[in-house]
Amino acid sequence: MAKNIAKTTGKGGNFRKASAGAGMTEKGVAAYRRANPGSKLKTAVTEKKPSKMRAKRRKSYCSRSLGQMKMHNINCSKTPEKRICAARRRWRC
């Protein structure tokens, strides 16, 4: 079972604010992996032309998050401040 890490936002925190693109920071991912040995958690794929494996991760995340948006009736053009919308922008979905 995964252990929780401190949900701190802002400078030096483990999570980004929605206005900063949402998601975990590198520091947060490192803290999670320390607390959960064997974890394969990685940071967001934000580059324009990622390598083949990273492009697959992006495609997978984008399709998963689109399903979440549909399930919760979220329209990012109407509510761009939602965390899911900010994260999708960061991932370039």
C-alpha positions as CSV (number, residue, x, y, z in Angstrom):
1,M,0.0,0.0,0.0
2,A,1.4,3.4,-0.9
3,K,2.4,5.8,1.9
4,N,1.3,9.4,1.7
5,I,3.8,12.2,1.2
6,A,3.3,15.7,2.5
7,K,1.0,17.7,0.2
8,T,3.0,20.9,0.2
9,T,2.6,23.3,-2.6
10,G,4.6,26.4,-3.6
11,K,8.3,26.9,-3.8
12,G,10.2,23.8,-2.7
13,G,7.0,21.8,-2.3
14,N,6.0,18.3,-3.6
15,F,3.0,19.4,-5.7
16,R,2.5,22.3,-8.1
17,K,-0.5,24.7,-7.7
18,A,-3.1,24.4,-10.5
19,S,-2.0,27.9,-11.7
20,A,1.6,26.5,-12.1
21,G,0.5,23.5,-14.1
22,A,-0.6,21.0,-11.4
23,G,1.1,17.7,-10.8
24,M,4.1,16.6,-8.8
25,T,7.4,18.3,-8.7
26,E,10.7,16.4,-9.1
27,K,11.2,16.7,-5.4
28,G,7.7,15.3,-4.8
29,V,8.4,12.3,-7.1
30,A,11.7,11.6,-5.3
31,A,9.9,11.8,-1.9
32,Y,7.2,9.4,-3.1
33,R,9.8,6.9,-4.5
34,R,11.7,7.0,-1.2
35,A,8.5,6.3,0.7
36,N,7.5,3.5,-1.7
37,P,10.5,1.4,-2.8
38,G,10.0,-0.2,-6.2
39,S,7.8,2.6,-7.4
40,K,8.1,3.6,-11.1
41,L,6.5,7.0,-10.7
42,K,8.0,9.6,-13.1
43,T,7.5,13.3,-13.7
44,A,5.4,14.8,-16.6
45,V,6.5,14.6,-20.2
46,T,6.7,18.3,-21.1
47,E,9.1,18.5,-24.0
48,K,7.8,19.2,-27.6
49,K,9.4,16.1,-29.2
50,P,9.9,13.4,-26.6
51,S,11.7,10.1,-27.2
52,K,9.7,7.1,-28.3
53,M,9.1,5.8,-24.8
54,R,8.2,9.2,-23.3
55,A,5.9,9.9,-26.3
56,K,4.0,6.7,-25.4
57,R,3.7,7.8,-21.8
58,R,2.3,11.1,-22.9
59,K,-0.2,9.5,-25.2
60,S,-1.3,7.2,-22.5
61,Y,-1.7,10.0,-19.9
62,C,-3.6,12.2,-22.4
63,S,-6.1,9.4,-23.2
64,R,-6.5,8.5,-19.5
65,S,-7.0,12.2,-18.4
66,L,-9.5,12.7,-21.3
67,G,-11.5,9.8,-19.9
68,Q,-11.5,11.5,-16.5
69,M,-12.6,14.8,-18.0
70,K,-15.5,13.1,-19.8
71,M,-16.5,11.1,-16.6
72,H,-16.7,14.3,-14.5
73,N,-18.1,16.6,-17.3
74,I,-15.2,19.0,-17.3
75,N,-14.9,21.4,-20.1
76,C,-11.4,23.1,-20.1
77,S,-12.5,25.9,-22.4
78,K,-15.1,26.9,-19.7
79,T,-13.1,26.1,-16.6
80,P,-9.4,26.3,-17.4
81,E,-8.4,26.7,-13.7
82,K,-9.2,23.1,-12.9
83,R,-6.3,20.9,-11.9
84,I,-6.9,18.3,-14.7
85,C,-7.0,21.1,-17.3
86,A,-3.7,22.6,-16.0
87,A,-2.1,19.2,-15.9
88,R,-3.2,18.5,-19.5
89,R,-1.8,21.8,-20.7
90,R,1.5,21.0,-18.9
91,W,1.6,17.5,-20.6
92,R,0.8,19.2,-24.0
93,C,-2.4,17.2,-24.5
